[in-house]
Amino acid sequence: MTEPTVGTLRVNGATLHYEVRGQGPLLLLIPGGTGGAASLATVADDLADTYTVATYDPRGIARSKLDAPEAEQRVEEHAEDALRLLDVLSPDEPGRVFGASSGAIAALHLLTTHPERVERVIVHEPPVVEVLPDAPVHRALLVRVQDTFRSQGLMPAMAVFASGMRKDGDDTEAEPEVETKPGPGVEAEPEVETKPGPEVELPPQAAKRAEQTMADLPYFVGRIVPSFMSYSPDIHRLKALSDRLLLACGQDSRGELPYRPAAYLAERLGKELLHFPGGHVGLTTHPAEFAKLLRTALHAVPAQVDDDPRNSPSTTGTAG
């Protein structure tokens, strides 16, 4: 694995840790959940032969420290952080941007507010549940998560959160646990398992990242989840900029809550919905396959879906 060039960047209210690999046009990868630059290292390394690949720890995560640890978090400010990185690393040319989960929400806002700075944006399962027809149900879920977090603590709140992410019709009552799988890639955000698995002894580096994931979970549940999942993107603005936008989901995510907003937006915007390997955290569970399809998607001409439903293909295509 290529050793990245490491830097820090002062932004409003925080100091960002970022890493750069390769050479070529800039590709900025925005992680989701409690993931940071470490969670994207394998994918970044695979793409560094074609792009200058920049990854970073979002503010408040891992090595990107907040000036005020209790500061409220806003999508707009996280998107501005991504903009600042683009300005520093590619001041003269627009960059390409990929965002996963909560990072995908920041990428959507970046596109709608600073389209001149991005050539293409690929968003993987942004949980913008406010666009869905049943948005009130998901607002109630967020209230339950926060109430449980305050009254019972982190893991009960994660259990409530996990129950809201399940596939339609999945009534599993098993107590979820947060698991980080061993290997060179760490979950972009904690994967919630509903079945207990065998104890796995992680390599030291992976164990350290798992420890960091757990340390960042209270911040994620308490401040990222309620803020980001309450964000409502400007659909009319996205429609106007849809030639630069690619919407993506995991092949194994169908029926889960994070899948639905991207599928809904694809339909509203008349876009093909791309499918990447794995589920919501496919870029860390299937990094090589994910990087291959991401490379293809970055070069592909975005497909438009005919507005006449009689002529519209199913939104189940794959990148490339």
Stockholm file with secondary structure:
# STOCKHOLM 1.0

chainA/1-320         MTEPTVGTLRVNGATLHYEVRGQGPLLLLIPGGTGGAASLATVADDLADTYTVATYDPRGIARSKLDAPEAEQRVEEHAEDALRLLDVLSPDEPGRVFGASSGAIAALHLLTTHPERVERVIVHEPPVVEVLPDAPVHRALLVRVQDTFRSQGLMPAMAVFASGMRKDGDDTEAEPEVETKPGPGVEAEPEVETKPGPEVELPPQAAKRAEQTMADLPYFVGRIVPSFMSYSPDIHRLKALSDRLLLACGQDSRGELPYRPAAYLAERLGKELLHFPGGHVGLTTHPAEFAKLLRTALHAVPAQVDDDPRNSPSTTGTAG
#=GR chainA/1-320 SS CCCCEEEEEEETTEEEEEEEESCSSEEEEECCTTCCGGGGHHHHHHHTTTSEEEEEECTTSTTCEESSTTCCCCHHHHHHHHHHHHHHHCSSSCEEEEEETHHHHHHHHHHHHCGGGEEEEEEECCCCGGGSTTHHHHHHHHHHHHHHHHHHCHHHHHHHHHHHHSCTTCCCCCCCEEECCCSSSCCSSCEEESSCCCCCCCCHHHHHHHHHHHHHHHHIIIIIHHHHTTCCCCHHHHHHTGGGEEEEEETTCTTSTTHHHHHHHHHHHTBCEEEESSSTTHHHHSHHHHHHHHHHHHHSCCCBCCSSTTTCCCSCCBCC
#=GC SS_cons         CCCCEEEEEEETTEEEEEEEESCSSEEEEECCTTCCGGGGHHHHHHHTTTSEEEEEECTTSTTCEESSTTCCCCHHHHHHHHHHHHHHHCSSSCEEEEEETHHHHHHHHHHHHCGGGEEEEEEECCCCGGGSTTHHHHHHHHHHHHHHHHHHCHHHHHHHHHHHHSCTTCCCCCCCEEECCCSSSCCSSCEEESSCCCCCCCCHHHHHHHHHHHHHHHHIIIIIHHHHTTCCCCHHHHHHTGGGEEEEEETTCTTSTTHHHHHHHHHHHTBCEEEESSSTTHHHHSHHHHHHHHHHHHHSCCCBCCSSTTTCCCSCCBCC
//
